[in-house]
Amino acid sequence: MAAAILRRFRMGTLSPAHPEGWLGLLVRAGIHPASLPLCCQGANFTFIEPLRHALERLDPGLELVPAISFDTIVAWSPLTYAHDIDHWNLRCGSRPLPDHLLAIRGLTLQGDRRLERLGRAWTIAGRLRLLDLPMRSLPGPLDLFGDLELDGLPELRELGPGITVHGNLTIAGCPALGALPADLRVDGAIWMDAAGPGFGAAPALAARIASPWPGFEPAPVPMAFPAGALALAAQ
């Protein structure tokens, strides 16, 4: 049944008006319902908006706000515009953020004083930006097929086990963070605004930390989308 729901999602025929018909099936399959709009590439906005509002009624602990990019396409004449979701802005709701969230677009969480931790076991095929938040820890496991940006988290003290960043890691404005976990995997560049002699990190990680900021963007790292994200993506 979960496979049938995902097929209907990709075809744009899943009814967001009656989420009770498919909500429980997705949860039992280990897919949080909020993953559906997060894995939509913007091909069907008439479907995304009702689904997003249905999730808000269910109170999944978050509100999703799409950030739309407009690419100009010359198709004969006149000009036409194709829109896509560049990334999602995620706002904390009345409950803790859910576990097992899957996204094929980047996520930005910024300035929400209620947000003290993420959910566990997130997979994101894009950049994750955590900005100006009261988080004390970043829980794992966390699998990012993009960059991880931690900026303005003054109470952040630890990164949890099982965090994999297939892109670059940027840490700025996190004065309470005193170490990087030994099992942290970062395939790209590691930059910190301030990493003094007392900062702890495994030798393999410590040797790659650039501090202070060298003044140029780290080179992007080629990455592959996880199979689960491709299976959910609406084409």
C-alpha positions as CSV (number, residue, x, y, z in Angstrom):
1,M,0.0,0.0,0.0
2,A,2.8,2.4,0.8
3,A,4.2,1.8,-2.8
4,A,0.8,2.6,-4.2
5,I,0.6,5.9,-2.2
6,L,4.1,6.9,-3.5
7,R,3.0,6.1,-7.1
8,R,-0.1,8.3,-6.6
9,F,2.1,11.0,-5.2
10,R,4.4,11.0,-8.2
11,M,1.4,11.1,-10.5
12,G,-0.2,14.0,-8.6
13,T,-3.4,12.0,-7.8
14,L,-2.9,11.6,-4.1
15,S,-5.8,13.4,-2.3
16,P,-4.5,15.9,0.3
17,A,-8.0,16.6,1.4
18,H,-8.3,13.2,3.2
19,P,-4.8,12.5,4.7
20,E,-6.3,10.0,7.1
21,G,-6.5,7.5,4.3
22,W,-2.7,7.4,3.7
23,L,-1.1,8.9,6.8
24,G,-0.9,5.7,8.9
25,L,0.4,3.7,6.0
26,L,3.3,6.0,5.4
27,V,4.2,6.2,9.1
28,R,4.2,2.4,9.3
29,A,6.5,2.3,6.2
30,G,9.0,4.6,8.0
31,I,8.2,7.6,5.8
32,H,7.1,10.8,7.5
33,P,4.2,12.4,5.6
34,A,6.1,15.8,5.5
35,S,8.6,14.1,3.2
36,L,6.1,14.2,0.4
37,P,6.2,18.0,-0.3
38,L,9.9,18.0,0.6
39,C,10.5,15.6,-2.3
40,C,8.3,17.4,-4.8
41,Q,10.4,19.3,-7.4
42,G,7.8,21.9,-8.1
43,A,6.2,20.4,-11.2
44,N,2.7,20.4,-9.6
45,F,2.1,23.4,-7.4
46,T,-1.7,22.9,-7.4
47,F,-0.9,19.6,-5.5
48,I,1.9,20.9,-3.2
49,E,-0.1,23.7,-1.6
50,P,-3.2,21.6,-0.5
51,L,-0.8,18.8,0.7
52,R,1.2,21.4,2.7
53,H,-2.0,22.7,4.3
54,A,-3.2,19.2,5.1
55,L,0.0,18.5,7.0
56,E,-0.4,21.7,8.9
57,R,-3.9,20.5,10.0
58,L,-2.3,17.3,11.2
59,D,0.2,19.3,13.3
60,P,3.4,17.4,12.4
61,G,5.5,19.8,14.4
62,L,6.5,22.0,11.5
63,E,5.4,24.4,8.8
64,L,6.9,24.2,5.3
65,V,7.4,27.4,3.3
66,P,8.7,26.9,-0.2
67,A,11.4,29.3,-1.6
68,I,10.7,29.6,-5.3
69,S,13.3,30.3,-7.9
70,F,12.4,31.6,-11.4
71,D,14.5,30.5,-14.4
72,T,14.0,32.4,-17.6
73,I,13.5,30.1,-20.6
74,V,13.4,31.3,-24.2
75,A,10.8,29.2,-25.9
76,W,10.1,30.7,-29.3
77,S,8.3,33.9,-28.3
78,P,7.4,35.5,-25.9
79,L,9.5,34.6,-22.9
80,T,8.1,32.0,-20.6
81,Y,9.1,31.3,-17.0
82,A,9.6,28.0,-15.3
83,H,9.4,27.9,-11.6
84,D,11.0,25.4,-9.2
85,I,11.5,25.0,-5.5
86,D,15.0,26.1,-4.7
87,H,14.7,25.1,-1.0
88,W,12.2,24.9,1.8
89,N,12.1,27.1,4.9
90,L,11.0,25.1,7.9
91,R,9.3,26.6,10.9
92,C,8.8,24.9,14.2
93,G,5.2,24.0,15.1
94,S,3.6,23.1,18.4
95,R,5.5,19.8,18.8
96,P,9.1,18.7,18.4
97,L,10.3,18.2,14.9
98,P,9.6,14.7,13.5
99,D,12.1,11.9,13.0
100,H,12.7,10.1,9.6
101,L,12.4,13.2,7.4
102,L,13.5,12.9,3.8
103,A,14.0,15.8,1.4
104,I,15.5,16.2,-2.1
105,R,15.6,20.0,-1.7
106,G,17.6,22.1,0.8
107,L,16.2,23.1,4.2
108,T,16.7,26.3,6.1
109,L,15.7,26.7,9.7
110,Q,16.3,30.2,11.1
111,G,15.5,32.3,14.1
112,D,12.8,30.2,15.8
113,R,13.4,30.4,19.5
114,R,11.2,27.3,20.1
115,L,13.5,25.0,18.2
116,E,16.0,23.3,20.5
117,R,16.7,20.1,18.4
118,L,16.0,18.5,15.1
119,G,14.4,15.1,14.6
120,R,16.6,12.0,14.2
121,A,17.5,10.1,11.1
122,W,17.0,12.9,8.6
123,T,18.2,12.4,5.0
124,I,18.5,15.6,2.9
125,A,19.7,15.7,-0.7
126,G,20.6,19.3,-0.5
127,R,22.0,21.9,1.9
128,L,20.9,22.1,5.5
129,R,21.2,25.6,7.1
130,L,20.7,26.1,10.8
131,L,20.8,29.8,11.6
132,D,20.3,31.8,14.8
133,L,18.7,29.0,16.8
134,P,18.9,28.0,20.5
135,M,19.9,24.4,19.8
136,R,22.2,22.7,22.3
137,S,22.9,19.6,20.1
138,L,22.6,18.4,16.6
139,P,21.3,14.8,16.8
140,G,22.3,12.0,14.6
141,P,22.1,10.0,12.5
142,L,21.9,12.7,9.8
143,D,22.8,12.1,6.2
144,L,23.3,15.2,4.1
145,F,23.9,15.0,0.3
146,G,24.9,18.6,0.4
147,D,26.4,21.2,2.7
148,L,25.8,21.7,6.4
149,E,25.9,25.3,7.6
150,L,25.8,26.0,11.4
151,D,25.7,29.7,12.0
152,G,24.6,31.7,15.1
153,L,24.0,28.7,17.4
154,P,25.5,30.1,20.7
155,E,24.3,27.2,22.8
156,L,25.4,24.4,20.5
157,R,27.6,22.1,22.5
158,E,27.8,18.8,20.6
159,L,27.2,17.1,17.3
160,G,25.6,13.7,17.7
161,P,27.0,10.4,16.4
162,G,26.4,9.2,12.8
163,I,26.5,12.6,11.0
164,T,27.6,12.3,7.4
165,V,28.1,15.5,5.2
166,H,28.8,14.6,1.6
167,G,29.4,18.3,0.9
168,N,31.1,21.1,3.0
169,L,30.8,21.9,6.7
170,T,30.7,25.5,7.9
171,I,30.6,26.4,11.6
172,A,30.3,30.0,12.6
173,G,29.0,31.7,15.7
174,C,29.0,28.5,17.8
175,P,31.3,29.4,20.7
176,A,30.1,26.6,23.0
177,L,31.1,23.9,20.5
178,G,34.3,22.5,21.8
179,A,34.9,19.4,19.7
180,L,33.9,17.5,16.6
181,P,32.9,13.8,17.1
182,A,35.4,11.3,15.9
183,D,32.9,9.5,13.7
184,L,31.9,12.7,11.8
185,R,32.3,12.3,8.1
186,V,32.8,15.4,5.9
187,D,33.6,14.8,2.2
188,G,34.2,18.5,1.4
189,A,35.9,21.4,3.1
190,I,35.6,22.2,6.8
191,W,35.6,25.8,7.8
192,M,35.3,27.3,11.3
193,D,35.3,31.0,12.2
194,A,37.3,30.3,15.4
195,A,39.0,27.0,16.2
196,G,41.5,27.6,19.0
197,P,44.2,25.3,20.2
198,G,41.8,23.7,22.7
199,F,39.3,22.7,20.1
200,G,39.0,18.9,19.9
201,A,38.8,16.9,16.8
202,A,40.1,13.6,15.5
203,P,43.5,14.1,13.7
204,A,41.9,13.4,10.3
205,L,39.4,16.1,10.9
206,A,41.6,18.5,12.7
207,A,44.1,18.5,9.8
208,R,41.4,19.7,7.4
209,I,39.9,22.5,9.5
210,A,40.4,25.9,7.9
211,S,40.2,28.8,10.4
212,P,39.8,31.7,10.1
213,W,37.7,31.8,7.0
214,P,40.0,31.8,3.9
215,G,37.9,34.2,2.0
216,F,36.5,32.0,-0.8
217,E,33.7,29.4,-1.1
218,P,34.8,25.8,-0.7
219,A,34.7,23.8,-3.9
220,P,31.4,21.8,-4.2
221,V,31.7,18.1,-3.9
222,P,30.0,15.8,-6.5
223,M,27.3,13.8,-4.9
224,A,24.7,11.2,-5.7
225,F,21.0,11.4,-4.7
226,P,20.0,8.7,-2.3
227,A,17.7,6.1,-3.8
228,G,14.9,6.8,-1.4
229,A,14.8,10.5,-2.4
230,L,14.6,9.6,-6.1
231,A,11.8,7.2,-5.4
232,L,9.8,9.9,-3.8
233,A,10.6,12.7,-6.2
234,A,7.7,14.0,-8.3
235,Q,8.8,14.3,-11.9
